[in-house]
Amino acid sequence: MPVVSVDSQHEAVETDAASALTSTLAWSRARDYHGHTKHDALASPLLWALCRWGKWPRLIAIQAVMRSPVNLRSLLQVPRTCNPKGLALFVHAYLDRHAVSGTHSDLDEAQRLLQRLMTMSSPGAWHGLAWGYPYPWQDLGFFAPTNTPNAVVTAFVCEAFLHAHATTGRREFLDTVARSIPFFLGDLRVLKDTPDELCLSYMPVDMRMRVMDVSILIGSVLSGYEKQSGDDRHHDTACRLVNYVVRRQTKYAAWFYTDPPADSPIRHDNYHTGFILDAVWRHMQATGDRSHEEAYQRGLRYYHDHLFNADGSPRWMSDRDYPHDIHGAAQGIITFARHMEAYPGTAERIMAWTLKRMYHPIGRFYYQEMPRYRKKFTLMRWCNAWMARALAHYLRCRVGV
């Protein structure tokens, strides 16, 4: 049997990734980036009529649809919507592919989607521009009516605008981020405030749950804005937001989903761990401050060792293998693609597993793999947007641009 070199294997993965990216973007664009997503069950007029009266009925409805082995959303008349977070991920994908190939059509599409995002900001008397989900959403710690802005979606949208400004130099993209900062600092609840730590809420509603990735995502945006604008007014705030999260790292280098951990059944899960690591990395790159380097490297090792299997499949949590979720696969590719030297072959293993097990060549990715079956339906933001982002980022890291 002929021996296939590691370089040849990686080149094959790169070729497959490029082909999949082309198909995924074409499939998604043909649908105008509209689709269902993971937590949108309450957009069903049937479920809303039955379950809108209380927290627990709403949670049960969302969980039932989310966990179903088949996609019930069309049956339940859940509309296909365009998700701001999904559009932001597609923007990153187009900008990264443009960086690799120089294709002007990718840059044009990214800018078209950014203009579209400007029309999708949440209505209301907020202090700044903000974005939310186009459906009502019940979580353990809060209820958010349709289009209620939240910190995570707004942070992801801001990162897309920062990426666009870094690519094009167009000041209006940076100004959009500047207009969003007052939302973060003026509308979100302050949950902890000390001279060197700051924790902000997920939503601008009455809530006490401290979701760990929220504060560091905001801190990353503030640091990125400072680097690109030269405006250091929020430097201390950014550092305090990042400090709060980094200092909640456990002795064994993991992060819980909430602080305190008992506030959520989610413990050390895959993609939220990746969110935190990526935000720490962006903060360090923007500020040049390497004081969190050790925590970052320990967290990266934990992510590698405890949240992925040897074949590249993403674990659901550190203590639970299934479901293998497409979001976890995408996040792993994104995180480890920039560490190809320190973690050789890791991004490729995750990519190869994903393309073999979770991809349809027509240009769509499946939702989840269970021990005995796969949920072979596609949720636009959860599946295709995340994987488009991951594929393009991987290709950009491979060529080093």
HELIX and SHEET records of a PDB file:
HELIX    1   1 VAL A    6  ALA A   30  1                                  25    
HELIX    2   2 ALA A   41  ALA A   43  5                                   3    
HELIX    3   3 PRO A   45  CYS A   51  1                                   7    
HELIX    4   4 LYS A   55  ARG A   67  1                                  13    
HELIX    5   5 PRO A   84  SER A  101  1                                  18    
HELIX    6   6 HIS A  104  MET A  118  1                                  15    
HELIX    7   7 ALA A  151  THR A  168  1                                  18    
HELIX    8   8 ARG A  171  GLY A  186  1                                  16    
HELIX    9   9 MET A  212  SER A  229  1                                  18    
HELIX   10  10 HIS A  235  VAL A  246  1                                  12    
HELIX   11  11 PRO A  261  ASP A  263  5                                   3    
HELIX   12  12 ASN A  270  THR A  287  1                                  18    
HELIX   13  13 GLU A  293  HIS A  306  1                                  14    
HELIX   14  14 ILE A  326  ALA A  337  1                                  12    
HELIX   15  15 THR A  346  ARG A  357  1                                  12    
HELIX   16  16 MET A  380  ALA A  385  3                                   6    
HELIX   17  17 TRP A  386  VAL A  399  1                                  14    
SHEET    1   A 2 HIS A  34  GLY A  35  0                                        
SHEET    2   A 2 THR A  81  CYS A  82 -1                                        
SHEET    1   B 2 TRP A 137  GLN A 138  0                                        
SHEET    2   B 2 PHE A 143  ALA A 144 -1                                        
SHEET    1   C 2 VAL A 190  THR A 194  0                                        
SHEET    2   C 2 GLU A 197  LEU A 200 -1                                        
SHEET    1   D 2 ARG A 210  VAL A 211  0                                        
SHEET    2   D 2 THR A 258  ASP A 259 -1                                        
SHEET    1   E 3 HIS A 324  ASP A 325  0                                        
SHEET    2   E 3 GLN A 368  GLU A 369 -1                                        
SHEET    3   E 3 ARG A 374  LYS A 375 -1                                        
SHEET    1   F 2 TYR A 359  HIS A 360  0                                        
SHEET    2   F 2 ARG A 364  PHE A 365 -1                                        
END                                                                             
